Amino acid sequence: MLDADNEVEYSLEEEEEEEYTMTYVGNLIFVDKHCRQSTSMEESKKRVDSLSLAYEDISNMPYDIIEDFSCTLYHLDISHNFFSRNLHFLTNFDNLRSLNLDHNRIDENTMFPYIPTLELLWLNNNHIQNLYPFMKNLQKSMPNLKYLSIMGNDAAPSYLNGGSFYDYLQYRLYVLSWFPTLVHLDDRKVTEDQRREAVRLFKRPLYRSITLPEYISDLRKKLFPLKPTLASQLVWPSKESNLII
């Protein structure tokens, strides 16, 4: 009988924990208006590590959200909104591990701030048309990504947007050449064979893989201007090549 009581008590504790797995902005407003004791609101804020602001029709992060949750949030969902290039607010979330930006207005010129803690990024169904320099900038901003998905963008060819299987292979290996630590890209796991093939196809000079201080980088560009475009430097495999996927 004692074991049964313990099991009931444990299940109740589990339900209480699940209550805080994802907090929505509507829940926060409700708590704020109806909570009789301010301490309970403060305690609930401390326990929030996942927050969803999806479908809120916002293009900027509300200041009170940053103020209240910048230190506690691990997972942030701001999908189905109007975020484009105003993403500097992300620097305030010191512990951010996952970010969902699906169905926004992100394009290849969007610059993300430096977020070394981020491991998961979803950018599905945005306005990204070119992989370069987007992937290069993204790798500098989020060097520790393990999960990345950019399906539904023109830069990510698939049979859904008219791309061939060969186009898809090129795209996948090119992304992996910038993010060799990825374990999952789009809807598929990354294999060691894919990583090796990406390195073989898209070799880059050593100086391009090193992040230099800005003043040194500007000086190098003045002394050694790079005239050829990226497209002329990439060596694409022939269609007869046996690519591993």
Backbone torsions as a table, in degrees:
resi	resn	phi	psi	omega
1	MET	NA	-38.2	178.5
2	LEU	-62.5	-40.0	178.6
3	ASP	-63.7	-39.1	179.5
4	ALA	-63.4	-42.4	178.0
5	ASP	-62.2	-39.8	178.8
6	ASN	-63.9	-38.7	179.9
7	GLU	-65.6	-41.7	178.4
8	VAL	-63.0	-44.0	179.8
9	GLU	-62.6	-40.9	180.0
10	TYR	-65.7	-40.0	-179.7
11	SER	-67.1	-36.1	177.5
12	LEU	-65.0	-39.9	177.6
13	GLU	-64.2	-38.7	178.6
14	GLU	-62.5	-41.9	180.0
15	GLU	-63.9	-38.2	178.5
16	GLU	-65.0	-38.4	178.8
17	GLU	-67.0	-41.5	-178.9
18	GLU	-65.0	-24.1	-180.0
19	GLU	-59.6	-26.3	-174.7
20	TYR	-107.8	12.5	-178.5
21	THR	-67.8	-33.9	175.8
22	MET	-146.1	122.9	179.4
23	THR	-107.2	135.3	179.3
24	TYR	-104.9	154.8	-177.1
25	VAL	-60.9	-32.7	177.2
26	GLY	-62.6	-38.3	177.7
27	ASN	-63.7	-40.4	-179.4
28	LEU	-63.6	-43.2	179.1
29	ILE	-63.7	-42.2	180.0
30	PHE	-61.5	-46.7	-180.0
31	VAL	-62.5	-42.1	-177.1
32	ASP	-62.9	-37.3	-176.3
33	LYS	-80.9	-32.1	-169.8
34	HIS	-108.4	-5.3	-178.8
35	CYS	-78.2	127.1	-177.5
36	ARG	-82.9	-28.0	-179.5
37	GLN	-113.2	125.9	-178.0
38	SER	-65.5	-26.3	-177.6
39	THR	-65.3	-34.4	-179.4
40	SER	-65.9	-35.1	177.4
41	MET	-66.0	-42.5	179.2
42	GLU	-63.7	-40.2	179.2
43	GLU	-65.7	-39.5	180.0
44	SER	-66.6	-36.2	178.3
45	LYS	-63.0	-39.4	-179.0
46	LYS	-64.2	-27.8	-176.0
47	ARG	-89.7	-9.8	-177.3
48	VAL	-77.8	115.7	173.8
49	ASP	-118.1	-3.9	177.9
50	SER	-134.6	130.7	-176.5
51	LEU	-137.0	135.3	176.6
52	SER	-114.6	125.0	172.1
53	LEU	-118.8	29.8	-179.3
54	ALA	-67.9	148.2	176.9
55	TYR	59.0	33.7	179.6
56	GLU	-101.3	0.4	179.2
57	ASP	56.1	45.0	-179.1
58	ILE	-114.7	152.1	175.9
59	SER	-122.3	-5.0	175.9
60	ASN	-135.9	150.9	179.3
61	MET	-79.5	124.9	177.4
62	PRO	-57.5	137.4	-175.0
63	TYR	-63.0	-36.5	-178.2
64	ASP	-66.9	-29.0	176.2
65	ILE	-66.9	-44.8	178.3
66	ILE	-61.7	-44.7	-177.0
67	GLU	-64.5	-39.3	-173.5
68	ASP	-85.4	-29.4	-168.7
69	PHE	-126.5	6.6	-175.5
70	SER	-62.2	-29.6	-176.8
71	CYS	-93.0	-13.7	-173.2
72	THR	-109.0	-22.5	-172.5
73	LEU	-72.7	131.5	170.8
74	TYR	-106.3	-31.4	-173.9
75	HIS	-130.6	125.5	-177.4
76	LEU	-128.3	125.2	177.9
77	ASP	-113.8	108.9	176.3
78	ILE	-122.8	37.3	-179.9
79	SER	-72.3	162.3	177.5
80	HIS	56.7	50.9	176.3
81	ASN	-134.6	-153.5	-175.3
82	PHE	-127.5	31.6	178.1
83	PHE	-72.2	138.1	-178.8
84	SER	-133.3	-81.0	-176.6
85	ARG	-119.7	4.6	-178.4
86	ASN	-100.4	69.4	-173.3
87	LEU	-113.0	13.9	-177.6
88	HIS	-64.3	-23.0	-179.8
89	PHE	-59.9	-20.6	-178.4
90	LEU	-64.1	-21.7	179.0
91	THR	-65.5	-18.5	-179.3
92	ASN	-77.0	-17.9	-177.7
93	PHE	-94.1	92.7	-170.2
94	ASP	-66.9	-26.3	-173.2
95	ASN	-114.3	19.5	-173.6
96	LEU	-65.0	125.8	-179.9
97	ARG	-107.2	-36.0	-179.1
98	SER	-136.1	144.0	-176.7
99	LEU	-138.8	125.0	178.4
100	ASN	-108.8	111.3	178.8
101	LEU	-118.2	26.5	178.2
102	ASP	-57.9	146.9	173.8
103	HIS	54.6	54.8	171.6
104	ASN	-123.7	-152.0	-178.2
105	ARG	-122.9	36.1	177.7
106	ILE	-71.1	132.6	175.3
107	ASP	-128.2	-176.0	-174.0
108	GLU	-68.9	-13.2	178.6
109	ASN	-95.8	0.3	177.4
110	THR	-69.4	129.8	178.9
111	MET	-108.8	120.2	177.9
112	PHE	-88.0	147.0	173.5
113	PRO	-72.8	169.6	-179.1
114	TYR	-73.4	118.4	-179.9
115	ILE	-132.2	82.7	-175.3
116	PRO	-68.8	-18.0	-178.6
117	THR	-82.5	-15.6	-172.7
118	LEU	-71.9	130.5	179.9
119	GLU	-116.7	-21.7	-178.3
120	LEU	-131.5	130.1	179.2
121	LEU	-138.0	125.7	175.8
122	TRP	-112.5	122.6	178.9
123	LEU	-127.5	31.3	-176.6
124	ASN	-66.7	144.0	174.5
125	ASN	56.8	55.4	172.0
126	ASN	-115.6	-153.2	-175.2
127	HIS	-118.2	33.7	-178.4
128	ILE	-81.5	116.1	-176.1
129	GLN	-105.2	-24.5	-178.1
130	ASN	-131.0	140.8	180.0
131	LEU	-79.1	-25.3	-179.8
132	TYR	-116.1	131.1	9.3
133	PRO	-93.6	15.8	-174.3
134	PHE	-56.6	-48.3	-177.7
135	MET	-65.8	-37.8	179.2
136	LYS	-62.5	-46.1	179.6
137	ASN	-68.4	-37.2	-179.9
138	LEU	-65.0	-39.3	179.8
139	GLN	-65.3	-35.8	177.4
140	LYS	-67.6	-34.8	-177.1
141	SER	-80.9	-33.3	-175.5
142	MET	-133.2	71.1	-172.6
143	PRO	-70.1	-12.7	-174.9
144	ASN	-111.6	23.1	178.5
145	LEU	-62.1	139.5	174.3
146	LYS	-117.4	-26.1	-178.8
147	TYR	-129.8	123.2	-178.8
148	LEU	-138.4	136.4	177.0
149	SER	-140.8	122.9	178.7
150	ILE	-130.2	32.2	178.7
151	MET	-65.1	154.1	179.1
152	GLY	83.2	7.9	173.9
153	ASN	-106.3	152.4	178.6
154	ASP	-61.5	-28.7	-179.1
155	ALA	-74.6	-10.5	-180.0
156	ALA	-113.3	84.9	-175.1
157	PRO	-66.9	142.2	175.3
158	SER	-157.1	175.4	179.5
159	TYR	-66.1	-18.2	-179.7
160	LEU	-73.2	-27.5	179.3
161	ASN	-117.7	23.9	174.2
162	GLY	89.7	3.2	179.7
163	GLY	-80.5	150.7	178.2
164	SER	-87.9	170.1	177.8
165	PHE	-64.2	-34.9	178.3
166	TYR	-65.4	-41.6	176.2
167	ASP	-60.9	-41.2	179.9
168	TYR	-63.2	-40.9	178.4
169	LEU	-62.5	-45.9	178.7
170	GLN	-58.8	-46.8	-179.5
171	TYR	-59.9	-47.3	-175.8
172	ARG	-63.4	-45.9	-178.9
173	LEU	-68.8	-33.6	178.0
174	TYR	-65.5	-44.2	177.7
175	VAL	-61.1	-42.7	179.9
176	LEU	-66.4	-25.6	177.8
177	SER	-67.2	-26.9	176.7
178	TRP	-90.7	-27.4	-177.4
179	PHE	-125.6	73.8	-178.9
180	PRO	-68.4	-12.8	-178.8
181	THR	-90.8	-1.4	179.6
182	LEU	-62.4	138.4	173.3
183	VAL	-107.3	-15.3	-180.0
184	HIS	-149.4	123.6	177.8
185	LEU	-121.1	122.2	-176.4
186	ASP	57.2	-120.3	-175.0
187	ASP	-104.4	16.3	-177.4
188	ARG	-137.3	149.9	174.7
189	LYS	-72.2	153.9	177.7
190	VAL	-94.5	135.2	179.6
191	THR	-106.1	162.4	177.5
192	GLU	-64.0	-36.3	177.7
193	ASP	-60.9	-39.9	178.5
194	GLN	-65.4	-41.1	178.9
195	ARG	-61.6	-44.8	-179.8
196	ARG	-64.5	-41.1	179.4
197	GLU	-65.4	-37.1	178.5
198	ALA	-64.1	-42.3	178.5
199	VAL	-65.6	-40.4	-178.1
200	ARG	-66.2	-41.1	-175.7
201	LEU	-79.1	-32.0	-172.8
202	PHE	-122.5	58.5	176.9
203	LYS	-70.9	142.2	178.5
204	ARG	-129.9	149.5	175.3
205	PRO	-56.4	151.0	-175.7
206	LEU	-58.1	-38.8	-175.3
207	TYR	-65.3	-21.9	179.4
208	ARG	-77.6	-21.0	180.0
209	SER	-89.6	-3.3	179.6
210	ILE	-104.5	131.1	177.5
211	THR	-85.5	109.7	-177.9
212	LEU	-92.3	155.1	171.6
213	PRO	-57.0	151.5	-172.4
214	GLU	-59.7	-40.4	-176.8
215	TYR	-68.4	-33.2	176.7
216	ILE	-71.8	-39.7	179.1
217	SER	-61.9	-42.0	179.3
218	ASP	-65.7	-38.6	179.7
219	LEU	-66.3	-40.7	179.0
220	ARG	-63.1	-38.9	-179.9
221	LYS	-64.9	-34.8	179.4
222	LYS	-72.2	-39.7	-177.7
223	LEU	-77.9	-36.6	-176.5
224	PHE	-129.2	72.9	179.9
225	PRO	-63.3	138.6	179.7
226	LEU	-95.3	100.5	-177.3
227	LYS	-76.4	-45.4	-177.6
228	PRO	-64.5	145.0	176.5
229	THR	-79.6	165.9	-179.9
230	LEU	-61.3	-41.3	-176.2
231	ALA	-59.9	-34.7	-179.3
232	SER	-76.7	-18.3	-178.0
233	GLN	-92.9	-24.0	-179.0
234	LEU	-72.2	133.1	177.7
235	VAL	-103.0	101.3	-179.1
236	TRP	-81.0	140.1	177.2
237	PRO	-69.8	153.0	176.8
238	SER	-72.0	159.8	-176.9
239	LYS	-69.2	-14.9	178.1
240	GLU	-84.5	-9.3	-178.6
241	SER	-64.5	146.5	179.6
242	ASN	-93.2	87.6	-178.7
243	LEU	-83.1	147.3	-176.7
244	ILE	-98.0	128.0	-179.4
245	ILE	-138.6	NA	NA
